[in-house]
Amino acid sequence: MNNNLIKIYSSPDCPYCYTVKDYLNQKGINFEEIDLYEEPEKRKEMEEISHQKNIPVLVINNEVVVGWNKEKIDELLKKYGFI
């Protein structure tokens, strides 16, 4: 089992956030969700990590994917042994 951490910075009004979360759930991959609506103080942290304001921001073992980019997400999931 892979113990690396996956984080998703999201908000309830972001359709691509749901797409990313659904995709990971379908693959049985656990992740930590940071809801920027409930935790607005985390936005600065997200912007420092991603160097932008767009969501979703997906962090896989300290590598960042912004938005719904299936190819990049799959690449990192394979690289770090999630799939």
WOTAWO-V427290 format. One record per pair of residues at least 24 apart in sequence whose C-alpha atoms are under 10 Angstrom apart, sorted by the first residue. I is the first residue (numbers start at 1). J is the second residue. Records with the same first field share a line. If there is no record, write none. Layout:
# WOTAWO-V427290
I=J, J
This chain:
# WOTAWO-V427290
1=81, 82
2=29, 30, 80, 81, 82, 83
3=30, 61, 80, 81, 82
4=30, 31, 60, 61, 62, 80, 81, 82
5=30, 31, 32, 59, 60, 61, 62, 80
6=30, 31, 32, 33, 58, 59, 60, 61, 62, 63, 64, 77, 82
7=31, 32, 33, 34, 57, 58, 59, 60, 61, 62, 64
8=32, 33, 34, 35, 46, 55, 56, 57, 58, 59, 60, 64, 65, 66
9=33, 34, 35, 36, 37, 39, 42, 43, 45, 46, 54, 55, 56, 57, 58, 59, 66
10=34, 35, 36, 37, 38, 43, 46, 54, 55, 56, 57, 58
11=35, 36, 37, 38, 39, 40, 55, 56
12=36, 37, 38
13=37
14=54, 55, 56
15=55, 56, 68
16=55, 56, 67, 68, 69
17=55, 56, 57, 58, 67, 68
18=56, 68
19=56, 67, 68, 70
20=56, 57, 58, 67, 68, 69, 70, 73
21=56, 58
23=68, 70, 73
24=73, 74, 77, 82
27=82, 83
28=82, 83
29=77, 82, 83
30=82
31=58, 59, 60
32=58, 59
33=58
